[in-house]
Amino acid sequence: MPGGRLTHHDRRQIAEGLAEGLTQTEIAARLHRPLSTVTREVARNGGPDGYQADLAHQATQDRARRRPSATSREDDRRAVTDLEEQFTAVMIDTGLSRMTARVLASLYLTDSGSLTAAELTRKLQVSPASISKAIGELERQELVRRERDPRRRRDRYVIDADAWFRGWMASARQNTVLADVARQGAATLGATSPAGIRLRDIGDFFDHVSHAMLQAAEQWRQAYAAKRTPSRMDHRPGGGADASATYER
């Protein structure tokens, strides 16, 4: 069919026509194909002097295998959309508002790990005010940080490997404050009164949780640092591992 994909037989006819000295216009007429189809085919596969039907057909098949199909691209987009929805739902379950969770998911799932307010507005199709409110909530929890983009004179909101560490530490500090307030309340109400005993128990609980969170965070930091600073081997002749040589990726 005119404009359809060239078959192996079509390509052999093109090669035969070129060998006979026919013009590409004459070859296109012989094949009942648009001239542009023939000229593009010949130019892409060696030109009039170097065109070979078998090689041209194989090259076309190779390109088709490498090129993602429309269905494949649609499946990829759907998979990313599903992942964003799952991530957002999990973040909502932790207590974030829906918009804040959507912003956090967008930052986590972009390769750069950073977006401007304008980019978030376009991506999520919401108002700048909604983005500003969500960013404010994430900054209070120390889950994002902002960097100034000097080229565009605007802020970029960044998510990085330490984001959850900072958020965890912020939560631990909040628990410490709550423990202190509860204990102060127990002292005010009387350590032996029912309300005072209740507040004392609350204070003890949040103090314990805060210390456990800080201990877990420190253990994670040490393990994470160890992963990112592997020993570097000494490649000198006859040398083994240099235990003192480490590097930061």
Phi, psi and omega in degrees: 000141178304129178087351179282181180290143178286139176268171176300321178297319177302316183293325176293323177293324176296315180297318179296318179297317178296321179294329179281351181088014178289151173284163179292333175295317179292322179294318179299320178294321179297323182273351186059044180240155173299146179302322182298327179296317182289313182298320179295319180298315182291315181297325183284343189231050170104350180079175183302328184273339186244006184291129176229128188299313184296315180295320180296319181292319179295318180297321179295319178296320179296317179297321181295324179290324181284330185280123178295137179286164178299322179295319179297316180296321179294320177297319178297315179297319180295321179296319179294318178298317178298319180296317178300318181293319179295315180299316180298317181298318179296318180293325176297321180295337178279351177118357178284150172291162184299315182295318179297319179295322179294320178296316180296319178298318180299319180292319182291326188263004173265142185301321183287337183070014179210146178213152173274168177299321180295320179293321178294321179299314180293317185294316186266353178056051178228176182281154175303326180297321179296319178294317181299317179295317180295317179298320179301318179295318180292324178292321178298326178271002178059034177269345174225159172228159181248145176234145177274125176269103185294333181288321183258353181055047177212162180276145171246140179259127194241137170245134182221184186296336182269002186300311182289330175298313179297318179298320179296317180295322177297319178295322178297319178296321178297321178295323178296316178299315180298320178298317180297316180297317181297319180291322175298319177297321179297320179293322180293317184277345182104125186296339183258355179284154179304315179293321179296318178297319180299313180293325177297316179297320177298316179299316179298319181298308183290331175294318178297314180298318181299315179296320179295320179295318180295321178294316179296320180296320179293321177297318179297317182299317180295318180294320180293319178296323180294324178293326185267000178230064179291154179294141178259132183283143175275116184265015177293151181305126178080359185271155176253211181285136175266102188295336183273352186265112174231162178216157178257123180287000000 
